[in-house]
Amino acid sequence: MRKESGSPSGELGALVQPKRLAEDLWRLVCIPSPTGQERDVAMSFAEMLGAAGAEVEVDETLQESPNVIGRLQGSSAGPVLQLAGHLDHIPVDHAEPQRTERIISGRGSADMKCGLAGILEIVRVLKESGCPFPGQILVTAYGLHEAPFGDSRGLLNLIERGIHGEAAIVFEGMRDRAVVMGKGQSIWNINVVREGEVCHELSREPEADRLLETTVRVIERLREKKEELAAAGHGYPLLGPQSLFIGQVHFGDFYNRVPKQAFLQGTWRWHPDRRFQDVRGELGVLLSGIARPENITIEDSWIFVGEAFSIDPEETIVRALRKAYRSVSGMPLELAGSSSILDVNRLVPFAGIPAVSVSLDGERAHADYEYVRLDRMERGCRVALQTALDYLSGEC
Ligand SMILES: [Zn+2]
């Protein structure tokens, strides 16, 4: 085992037990928890968290998606560090969970029950060693995370009620990178609708053809905006340009029927110097500038996914993470930006706290065959444990 500079936090890292991580992950993976149906796994997680040594409360504001809140008090006064993770997985079928010496597979294993198992092990190690840290560990686990059915109500409820730390570690994210900024993201929908009925091609009024012409114009304007965003200068080398993406275009449903509606859907990802409302306003202006006949309307609606954020790399929690990573792996941890949405995108802008992400092994998230490598899990858990201890003690 690698020697970790003889620091108290490094010594505790050696107490992480891969076997217990695997047992906990296995138990959690065997309880299905598609978004919106997290009750069973929440109750089991609450029980496991209590057994690990935390004081646990189950908040049932959301009946089918309860929040689990756990607290572990340190041996002296100090800051509150939040360990956060979501309980749900995407509602996509997967083969039954399987287990070997090296991996555990199943829906939700990588995203992110491995992280929840990591949280349990950290609480257990800290409790067993007599809670040798100042302050408090606050565990929050919640459902309704995965878009498009999840809208993060669980986590946002906690934030609104002031249940968050002074800093947080989110147990999923980019592996081997310290994410210090992230793009915001929203799904946009555009409906182009004409007055009148759906009819046979041969009995249509000439104006019916304007629906297609207007839809093409919308696509063309979106394409121009996409290129404009891609070419625009910006101050975020870690993130790259803003992006506008078209994922779906639906026009018509039969070869000789005249439709009355077209539907487009895609994403917009923006920089930390903008907010969701800015982007929404910009698309609104773009759409209202598109020429259209009187019988056609263009409407936009949005599914907000997450806000953009950036945090100072000199924040204690970032310094603690980079120090811990170097100590466990022997390698430096580079700073990075993220284009995908993590709960960091909620904690930083809405709770107003610095947050980092630690991935135990999320590489196979959302894959047809989702699995976790147990050796990676152990390493990630040790990095997170040491980050927590160094943050709480201020030794970084
Ligand atoms: Zn996830």
Residues whose N, C-alpha, C, O or C-beta is under 5 A from the ligand:
A	BS01	ZN	D111 M112 E172
